[in-house]
Amino acid sequence: MSHAQHLDIRIGTLVSMDRAESVIPQIIGHGFESFQLTCWQKLPTEDVSELAKRILGLVEGRAVISALGLYGNPMTDELCLSEWPRIVKLCAAFGCDTVCGFTGALEDRPVDQNLDRFVEVWGELTRMAEAEGVKIGFENCDMGGSWESPRFNIAHSPRAWEMLFNAVNSDSLGLEWEPCHQMVSFVDPIANLREWVGKVVHIHGKDATVHHDLVRKYGTRSGMYVVHHRTPGFGDTNWSDIITLLRMNGFCGAIDIEGWHDPVYREDLEMTGQVHALNYLKTCRGGAYVENPK
């Protein structure tokens, strides 16, 4: 596998699709190599194909669009569900082959009782993705739900992943993975990645800090934050270990920083934290590319 001057694994960030034209020119100069363009529940109302042309013009020669994202509840929200075929087909216009989002959830029943609806929705969408040469990645956030009462997303547990990928078995269906969501559930992220790396299609650059002292003293039901979401470089994870595992297993794609969560590097320090994360992740990738002698 060629590392192509380190760009086998690009380091980038998330940008809302409807703000991309104004945001990307302001931040691309910091050295972001990729952008995931995200939407909440629906696509912009304008002609997205024309928007794609303009955005590609902004990043040409400097970065790529690594993935698209549509986050909502397609298992109950008909508008969100109707947008999924559109966004799958729009990947080509943005020059990418990956679209990510939540599975959705029937929120009045446990995860394992969602499987019939999951197959109904995602069986058809997966066949469409296969025909378009697109990979779908399920984000792992629990959105404040649980196994018994899921919210927006049933793909928030490795046990659920086993059920979902058995129910719809396709190489086009995978995970949008990050260590943070594992750590919030007290899952070892490195062991988890080692097991599931073959299903990872996109990485969110988000870490966590686990306050083990508070867990030992108060447990997990005290109403206190015992795990904080962190921007990479400020959390508990050694991202060199993550990139090593990804490369050893042939992953080619992007780690796109998911900001706007850190308890310290937020508001007027948001981009300070993100650029620190960008440079930290590039260091974990191996630093500046150095060509071998001939």
Number of C-alpha atoms within 10 A of each C-alpha: 9 9 11 9 11 16 16 16 22 22 29 29 27 23 22 17 23 17 12 21 18 10 13 18 12 10 13 18 10 12 15 23 24 26 28 29 21 23 19 15 22 19 19 13 7 9 9 18 14 10 18 21 13 14 20 17 11 17 18 10 9 12 18 22 24 27 27 26 29 24 21 23 23 26 22 16 14 11 13 20 21 13 15 24 15 13 21 26 18 20 23 16 16 22 15 18 22 26 28 26 27 27 23 27 28 22 21 12 13 16 26 14 13 19 19 10 15 21 15 12 17 22 17 13 18 23 16 17 24 17 11 15 16 22 25 29 25 26 25 24 23 20 13 10 16 16 17 13 15 23 23 24 28 32 25 25 19 15 11 16 19 11 15 23 14 10 15 19 12 16 13 20 25 24 23 22 27 25 26 29 21 22 20 19 13 11 15 12 19 18 10 14 19 13 11 15 22 15 19 22 25 28 21 23 28 27 29 25 19 19 12 12 10 15 16 10 9 13 13 13 9 11 8 11 13 19 19 18 23 26 30 29 22 19 18 15 20 14 22 16 12 20 18 15 16 19 16 11 12 14 20 18 20 26 28 25 28 22 23 18 17 24 11 12 19 16 12 8 12 17 16 13 21 26 19 17 24 26 18 18 24 20 13 17 22 13 12 10 13 9 7 5 4 3
